[in-house]
Amino acid sequence: MKRHTAFHETRAALEAGEATCEGITRQYLETIEKGKRLNAFLAVFPEQALGRACAVDRKLAGGTAGRLAGMVIAVKDVLCVKNERVTCASKILKNFVSLFDATVVRRLEAEDAVIIGKTNMDEFAMGSSTENSAYGPVLNPVDESRVPGGSSGGSAVAVAAGMAHTALGSDTGGSIRQPASFCGIVGLKPTYGRVSRYGLVALSSSFDQIGPFANAASDAARVLQVIAGHDENDSTSARMPVPDYLAALDRNIRGLRIGVPREAFIDGLNAQVRTALERVLDRLREGGAVVEEVSLPCSEFVISTYYILMTAEASSNLARFDGARYGYRSSGARDLTENYVRSRSEGFGAETKRRIMLGTYVLSAGYYDAYYLKAQKVRRLIQEDFLNAFRRVDCVCMPTAPTTAFARGEKADDPLEMYLSDVYTVSANLAGVPAISVPAGSDDRGLPIGAQFIGRQFDEATILKIADFLES
């Protein structure tokens, strides 16, 4: 695939008068129109985007433009944009219009970014392939017969196909990193609490985190610099100082200690993915990094632990969509109980209903202790695994996904096989630590492979530094 221009080159052209934000925005709008078959967008904002681009051009001319002036950004349709629909790719929210901006949207626009549209996704962020959208699947621009990953597949495709400079996604168990891997771009999940979740429609409140997709680590760093930081509207956002992420990209990794978990090389790991990861490790050694083996003993429990806890939280979060207050309401109900049943049965898709039922089951009387409480205890052990590893190393390296992008429909009838797509990504969400997926070559069919780096809490700078070094 064509490698797209990094934002610093675009900004230089804007400041030199060689380009305009309006012209750049028009180009992206044309690319979106030409690529409609990919189904990456659920809504595009041409008038708003062009109006904002013209205003940014005036600021650039006057020397008052913000840090992201000229950057065109797409946002996953799980984030609120004032006066625009937020559907979460679900029939149940088909006509719901947000009354406010998510904090991340407000912060991006305060720095003069241009929001170009809302991207397609798995319904309520439940999926690993973006095949579960009520508005149809998203196609992978590398090979349109393949999935782009999920649940933030539309955002990944928007960046990979040149429809936006960058895009925002949400990552609950790998929903930024896995599609970044499948589409051959950079995808960053920050530390839990680093970025405000205000205005994000929750899937699983103790796992969800908003992060950027980009074609370059420097672009991901620029976006994170703007959206990170404490927010009074989100009690889970951390009061931690936000470092200068761009300054950390000095491409000097000499002396960094990188751990490779022995548990990462499982039977289901594709041989070409393994070879690509080994090549990445060789490059890091050549750059002066120290690569050593570490152990994450609870790795075999991450999928079961994640899917118990995530579905439990999802079933609680989605209880509000009942057909009574807002969202889809069935027209054939004869009483309140039937209204609840019919509205939810007709409004939710199959995967969403599957997870609601599983979550309700593990929280039910008689099963809470056996499943949910035990999973919480294992989650703590998984966190301890990472704490122990980080006493020896600065970050952990493993594949982003066990395979490259699989064919559309290949895993649709096997939920467990689909869930195993997240085997390498969910541990970072369970532990609440930052992780990034970076391009690591491709397989013999030209499908992208991703390498994942997981860092200490609030140390996004180190994993961004490694990503930037690998780009060099």
SVG drawing of the C-alpha trace seen along z (x, -y; Angstrom):
<svg xmlns="http://www.w3.org/2000/svg" viewBox="-51 -38 75 64">
<polyline fill="none" stroke="black" stroke-width="0.4" points="0.0,0.0 1.0,-3.6 2.7,-5.2 0.9,-8.5 2.5,-11.8 3.2,-12.3 1.6,-15.4 4.8,-17.4 5.3,-17.4 1.7,-18.7 2.1,-21.3 5.4,-22.5 3.6,-22.9 0.8,-24.8 3.2,-27.2 5.1,-27.7 2.0,-28.6 2.3,-25.5 -1.0,-24.1 -4.2,-25.1 -6.2,-23.3 -9.3,-23.8 -7.5,-22.1 -6.3,-19.2 -9.7,-18.7 -11.3,-18.6 -8.7,-16.0 -9.7,-13.8 -13.4,-14.3 -12.8,-13.2 -10.8,-10.1 -13.7,-9.2 -16.2,-9.4 -14.0,-7.3 -13.6,-4.7 -17.2,-4.4 -17.2,-0.7 -14.9,-0.2 -17.8,-1.4 -15.4,-3.0 -17.6,-6.0 -21.1,-6.1 -21.3,-9.9 -19.2,-12.5 -19.3,-16.2 -18.3,-18.0 -19.8,-21.4 -18.7,-21.6 -15.2,-20.3 -14.7,-22.8 -16.0,-25.6 -13.6,-24.7 -10.7,-24.3 -11.3,-27.8 -11.2,-29.2 -8.0,-27.3 -6.4,-28.8 -7.2,-32.2 -5.5,-31.3 -2.5,-30.0 -2.2,-33.3 -2.5,-35.2 0.0,-33.1 -2.5,-32.0 -3.1,-28.4 -3.2,-25.5 -0.9,-22.5 -3.0,-20.4 -4.0,-23.0 -4.3,-21.2 -4.7,-17.8 -7.9,-16.0 -9.2,-13.5 -12.0,-10.8 -13.6,-9.6 -15.2,-6.3 -18.9,-6.5 -18.8,-5.6 -17.7,-9.2 -20.1,-12.1 -19.9,-15.0 -22.3,-17.8 -25.4,-17.9 -24.4,-14.8 -25.7,-11.2 -23.9,-8.8 -25.1,-5.3 -22.4,-3.0 -23.2,-1.2 -26.4,0.1 -30.1,0.0 -31.0,-0.8 -29.3,-4.2 -30.1,-4.9 -31.5,-8.4 -29.8,-9.5 -28.2,-12.9 -25.6,-14.0 -26.1,-17.2 -22.4,-17.7 -18.8,-17.0 -16.7,-14.2 -13.7,-15.7 -11.3,-14.3 -13.3,-16.0 -13.4,-19.3 -9.6,-19.2 -8.8,-18.3 -10.9,-21.2 -9.4,-23.5 -6.0,-22.8 -7.6,-23.4 -8.0,-19.8 -10.7,-19.2 -13.2,-16.5 -14.2,-15.0 -16.7,-12.3 -17.7,-9.3 -16.3,-5.9 -18.0,-2.5 -17.4,0.1 -18.6,3.3 -21.9,2.7 -21.2,1.1 -17.5,2.0 -18.3,5.7 -16.2,7.6 -12.8,8.2 -13.6,7.8 -16.0,4.9 -18.5,7.4 -21.0,6.8 -22.2,3.3 -25.9,2.7 -24.7,0.7 -22.7,3.5 -19.1,4.7 -16.0,2.6 -13.5,3.8 -9.7,4.0 -8.1,1.7 -5.1,4.0 -7.3,6.9 -11.0,6.2 -11.9,9.9 -10.4,9.6 -11.6,8.0 -9.9,4.8 -10.0,6.0 -12.2,4.6 -14.0,3.1 -12.4,-0.2 -12.1,1.1 -13.6,-2.0 -11.0,-4.3 -8.2,-2.0 -9.3,-1.9 -9.8,-5.7 -6.1,-6.2 -4.8,-3.2 -6.8,-4.3 -5.8,-7.9 -9.2,-9.3 -7.8,-11.2 -4.4,-12.0 -5.3,-10.3 -8.4,-8.8 -9.6,-8.0 -10.7,-4.6 -11.6,-3.0 -9.7,0.0 -11.4,2.4 -9.5,5.5 -7.4,4.7 -9.9,2.7 -7.2,0.2 -4.1,2.4 -5.6,5.4 -7.1,3.4 -3.9,1.3 -2.0,4.6 -4.4,5.9 -4.3,2.6 -0.6,1.9 -0.6,-1.3 0.2,-2.5 -2.4,-2.1 -1.9,-3.3 -3.9,-2.3 -2.9,-4.7 -2.8,-3.8 -6.2,-3.5 -7.0,-6.9 -4.5,-8.8 -7.3,-10.0 -10.8,-11.2 -13.7,-8.8 -16.3,-11.6 -18.4,-11.4 -17.5,-7.8 -20.4,-5.4 -19.2,-2.7 -18.8,0.9 -16.8,1.9 -16.0,-0.9 -12.9,0.5 -11.3,1.4 -12.2,-1.2 -9.6,-3.7 -9.5,-6.2 -6.5,-6.3 -5.2,-7.3 -4.5,-5.6 -1.8,-7.1 0.6,-6.4 3.5,-7.5 4.4,-7.3 5.0,-11.1 1.4,-11.7 0.1,-9.4 2.3,-11.3 0.9,-14.7 -2.7,-13.5 -2.0,-11.9 -0.3,-15.1 -3.6,-17.0 -6.2,-14.5 -4.3,-13.3 -4.7,-14.8 -7.1,-15.0 -10.7,-15.9 -13.1,-17.0 -15.9,-15.3 -14.3,-11.9 -13.5,-10.7 -11.3,-7.8 -9.0,-10.2 -5.6,-10.4 -4.1,-13.6 -0.7,-12.7 1.5,-15.2 1.5,-14.8 5.1,-14.6 6.3,-16.0 5.8,-12.9 7.3,-14.4 10.5,-15.3 10.8,-11.6 11.1,-10.5 14.9,-10.8 15.3,-7.4 17.9,-6.5 17.0,-3.1 20.4,-2.2 20.2,-0.5 16.5,0.1 15.6,3.5 12.8,5.2 11.2,8.4 9.8,11.1 7.3,13.4 8.0,17.0 4.2,17.6 3.8,15.4 4.9,18.2 1.7,20.3 0.6,23.1 -1.8,20.8 0.8,18.3 1.3,18.0 4.8,18.9 5.2,15.8 4.0,13.5 6.6,15.2 9.4,14.6 8.4,11.0 8.5,10.5 12.0,12.0 13.1,9.6 11.8,6.7 13.7,7.9 16.9,8.2 16.5,4.5 16.1,3.5 19.3,5.3 21.1,3.6 19.9,0.3 21.5,1.1 18.5,2.4 18.8,5.4 16.3,8.2 15.6,10.8 13.1,13.4 10.5,12.7 7.5,14.7 3.8,13.7 2.6,16.9 -1.1,16.0 -1.2,15.6 -3.3,18.7 -6.1,17.1 -6.3,13.7 -9.1,14.6 -11.4,16.2 -10.8,13.5 -11.4,10.7 -14.5,12.1 -16.1,12.7 -15.4,9.2 -16.0,7.4 -19.4,9.0 -20.4,8.4 -19.7,4.7 -21.3,4.6 -24.5,6.1 -24.8,3.5 -23.8,0.6 -26.3,1.6 -29.2,2.0 -30.1,-1.7 -31.1,-0.9 -34.6,0.3 -36.9,-1.3 -38.5,-3.6 -36.3,-6.6 -34.4,-7.1 -33.2,-5.1 -35.1,-2.5 -38.6,-1.5 -40.6,1.4 -43.9,0.4 -45.7,3.7 -45.4,3.9 -48.7,4.2 -47.3,3.5 -44.1,2.3 -42.5,5.7 -43.1,6.6 -41.8,3.2 -38.5,4.0 -38.2,7.4 -39.1,6.4 -37.1,3.2 -33.9,4.9 -34.5,8.0 -35.0,6.0 -32.6,3.2 -29.5,5.2 -27.5,7.4 -26.6,11.1 -23.1,10.5 -24.3,7.7 -27.1,10.0 -24.7,12.8 -22.5,10.7 -25.4,9.2 -26.6,12.7 -23.2,14.0 -22.6,11.0 -26.0,11.3 -25.3,15.0 -21.9,14.4 -23.4,11.7 -26.4,13.8 -27.0,15.2 -25.2,18.5 -22.6,17.7 -21.2,14.4 -18.6,16.0 -17.7,18.8 -17.1,16.5 -17.1,12.8 -15.4,12.7 -12.8,15.3 -12.1,13.4 -11.4,10.2 -8.9,12.1 -7.1,13.4 -7.1,9.9 -5.0,8.9 -2.6,11.7 -2.2,10.6 -1.4,7.1 1.2,8.6 2.7,10.5 3.4,7.2 4.7,5.5 7.2,8.3 8.2,8.1 8.7,4.3 11.1,4.7 13.5,6.2 12.6,4.6 11.3,1.3 8.6,2.8 7.3,6.1 7.2,7.1 4.8,9.7 2.7,10.1 -0.3,7.9 -2.4,10.7 -1.7,14.4 -2.5,14.2 -2.8,11.6 -6.3,10.4 -8.6,13.3 -11.3,13.6 -14.7,12.0 -17.1,14.6 -14.3,17.0 -14.9,16.7 -18.5,15.4 -20.0,18.7 -17.4,19.5 -17.5,16.9 -14.7,18.6 -12.4,18.6 -13.1,14.9 -12.5,14.1 -9.0,15.8 -8.1,13.0 -7.5,10.9 -5.2,13.3 -2.2,11.0 -4.0,7.7 -6.4,8.2 -3.7,8.5 -2.8,4.8 -6.4,3.8 -6.6,6.1 -3.5,4.6 -4.4,1.0 -1.0,0.4 -0.2,-1.3 0.4,0.6 1.1,-0.2 1.0,1.8 3.5,0.9 3.9,2.3 6.3,5.2 6.3,6.3 3.8,8.5 3.2,12.1 3.6,13.9 0.1,12.6 1.0,9.0 -1.1,8.8 0.3,6.6 1.8,7.9 1.9,5.9 4.4,6.0 3.1,4.9 5.0,3.1 3.5,2.9 4.9,0.3 4.7,-0.6 1.7,-2.6 1.8,-6.2 5.0,-5.4 3.6,-5.9 6.8,-7.8 9.0,-4.7 6.7,-2.6 6.3,-5.6 10.1,-6.0 10.5,-2.4 7.8,-2.7 9.5,-5.8 12.9,-4.0 11.4,-1.1 10.0,-3.6 13.5,-5.0"/>
</svg>
